[in-house]
Amino acid sequence: MRPWASRPQVKRDPLDSAHVFSFDDRPMLALVATVCAGLFSGAAMYVNLVEHPARLSCGTELAVKEFGPSYRRGTVMQASLALAGCALGVAAWARSGDRAVLIAAVLLGSVVPFTLLVILPTNNKLLDPSLDARSASAAQLLMRWGWLHAVRSVLSLVAFVLLLTRLVRHG
């Protein structure tokens, strides 16, 4: 006789958290990773297609002035979404073995080191109080920042499309 067969059956309380979270979490991990990638991608594309062009249309001086507050607000949201989406994507891959999910997670997570290593020096120059906000140098920094940020938008969009495709195909 199996040792667990002789144990009395305990009726579970439907509000018991152990019972509520006993479902297969693989699809949920992929779903939440997809949501994070979609939110990140949408926000990043909004910045590239709407906010940054609008900022630039106001002139270099005002664009530099607006960059600081926008950057500080966006950093917290974007970093959180990228890190959470990457971690959840890696967890979904570990549970499912789906390489496309791993690739998407790595693409989404790659925006963090890309930002720290490639974009941050430009951010720091734009935030430097000694920068002449009316100079050609400031205008060039803003243009460079837009192109660098577009890389983040593309990486996150590819990650989102990969994750979304996997969800649609595999449920």
N, C-alpha and C positions, 0 to 999 in steps of 0.2 A: 504494500500500500504506500502511496506517495505521502510524504509527511504533511503536505499542505492540504491534502484531501480530508483529513480528520479535523481540521480547524472549523469552528462554527462560522457560518457566513454572517458577516456584519452588514447590516443594512446601512448604506451610505446616506448621509444627509446631503441633499442636492445643493446646499449652500456651502458645503465643505470645499475649501480651495483645492485640496488634493484631488477631489473628484472632478471639479470644474476644469482643471488644467491637465487632465489625464489624456487628452486627445492627441492625435498625431500632429506635432507642431511644424513639420517640414513645410507644408504649404503656407502656413502663417508666417514663418521666417522669410520665405521668398516674397510673400505679399508685402510685408512691412518694408523689406529691403527695396522693393519696387516703388513703394510709396515715397520712401526717402529719396531714391534716385529721381523720381518724377518731380518731386518738390524742388530738389536741388537744381535739376536741369531747367525747370520752368523759371525759377528765380534767376538763374544764371543767364538764360536766354533773354529774359525781360531786361536785365541790366544791359546786355549787349545791344538789343534791338530797340529799346525804349529809353531807359534811364540815362545811359551814357551819351547817346546822341542828343538827347534833350539837354543834358548838362553842357555838352560842347556847344550847343546852339546859343547858349547864354553868354558866350565869350570866355576866354581863357581864365581871366581873373575870377569870375564867379564860379566857373567850373572847378577850379582848384579849391576855392573856399567851400563849395558844397561837397567835394570829394571826401573830406575828413569825416563829417558826420555820417554820410552814407556808408563809407567803408567800415566804420566802427559798428554800426548797426548790422550790416550784412555779414560781417565776419562771424559773429556768434551763431547766427542761424545757419549759414553755409557750412561752417566747420562741423557743427553738430550733425547736420544732415549727412555730410560726406562720411564722417566717422561711424555714425550709427548704421547707415546704409551699407558701408563696407563690412562692418562686423557682422551684421545680420546676413549679408550675402555670403560671407565666408561660412557662417554657421549653417546656412541653408545648403551650401555646397557640401559641407562635412556630413550632413545628414543624407543628402541625395546622391552625391557623387557627380552631379551635373556640371561639367566643365564650363559651359556657357555662363552659368551662375557665378562660378569662380572668376571668370574673365570679367564679367560685369562688375563684380565686387572690387576687383583690383583696379579696374578703370575708374570707378567712382572714388575709391580710396586714393588713387594716384593724384587727385587734384590737391590733396593736402601737401605732400612734399613738393609738388610743382609750385604751389602758391608760396611755400616757405623759401624754396631755393631760387625760383625764377621771378615771381611777381613781387615778393616782399621788398627787394631792393628798390623797385620802381615806386611801390607804395610809400616807402620811407622817404624817398626824394620828394614825392608829392606832398607829404605831410610835414616836411622840414620847414619850420617857420622862416628860415632865411631864404627860401625859394622866392624869387620875384614872380609873383602870380601873373604878371602881364608879359612875361618874357617868351621868346620863341622856344626856349628850353622847357618851360612849363607846358607849352602847347605840344611839344614833341613827347614829353612824358605822358601826357593824357592820351595821345594817340597810341603810344606804345602800350599803355595799360589796357586800352580797349582791345588791341590785338591779342595780348597775353590772356586777358580774361576770356576771349573767344575760344581759346584752347580748352579752358575749363568747361565752357558751355558744350563744346563738341564731345569731350570725354564723357561728361555726365549724360549727354543725350544718347550716345552710343550705349552706355551702361543701362540707361532706362529702357531703350528699345530692346536690348537683349533680354533684360529681366521680364519685360512685358510680354515679349514673344514666348518666353519659356512658360509664363503663367497661362497664357492663352492656350498653348499647345498641351500643357501637362496638368492644367487645373490647379 
